[in-house]
Amino acid sequence: MKILAISDPHGDYSKIKEMMEKAGDFDLAVVVGDITHFGPDEKVEELMELFDRPVLAIPGNCDQKSILKALDASKAVNLHGKAEQIGNIRFIGLGGSNPTPFNTPFELSEEEIEKALEGMVCSAENAGECGTIVLLTHAPPHGARDELPFGHVGSKAIQKFVDRVDLIVCGHIHEAKGLEQVGKTVVLNPGEASKGSCALIKLEEAEGKPIEVEFIEV
């Protein structure tokens, strides 16, 4: 399966079409938050109409919590707090972020994040048809793709699921674009879509195959 990973468009969708063209043939797009820049929620429809393939999406901390209704009404699958099985791949989603110093609209406590993820990850681990677990979060796990000049700012709750999932696709920290292997988990920040960055992920159906990632710039 080929997955186009997009994060942090912040309401600027001017490069999305070009990114899709450069990515070529892909099966699915995932949008991991900050779809808008503090609203309006109606921007969701504008973004989703650009895609002619299935989309899984979660909100970011710069989206209003009311964006969940707009995602539900769009042609994308709103994956916030939900799981979706495609073939033998289980996608689990949680939007928003752990608390920030900026009191942004969509923040969750670490306790809320852990509680929301534990049930879904545990269910995936115990499901016979689930070969690969992909976690879509806006915030990165603490210690991976989360560093700012003053230290690590990722979620300590999400960190607890590293090594329990195969791939984490996140965004949030614009300066932390890149790829990192932590235990068995690949952590990917595809970069800011508003600046023309995204990533193409290749996931094999068979378990244990390496996850391939190609960064795309337009």
Salt bridges, closest charged atoms under 4 A:
ASP8 OD1 - HIS10 NE2 3.29
ASP8 OD1 - HIS174 NE2 3.17
ASP25 OD1 - ARG53 NH1 3.88
ASP34 OD2 - HIS10 NE2 3.21
ASP34 OD2 - HIS138 NE2 3.19
GLU46 OE1 - LYS43 NZ 3.20
ASP52 OD1 - ARG53 NE 2.99
ASP72 OD1 - LYS82 NZ 3.65
GLU114 OE1 - LYS160 NZ 2.93
GLU118 OE1 - ARG164 NH1 2.99
GLU125 OE2 - ARG164 NE 2.83
GLU129 OE2 - ARG90 NH2 3.13
ASP146 OD2 - HIS142 ND1 3.92
ASP146 OD1 - HIS152 ND1 2.61
GLU147 OE1 - HIS152 NE2 3.97
ASP166 OD1 - LYS184 NZ 3.86
GLU180 OE1 - ARG145 NE 3.14
GLU192 OE1 - HIS174 ND1 3.16
GLU192 OE2 - LYS195 NZ 3.61
GLU217 OE2 - LYS177 NZ 1.88
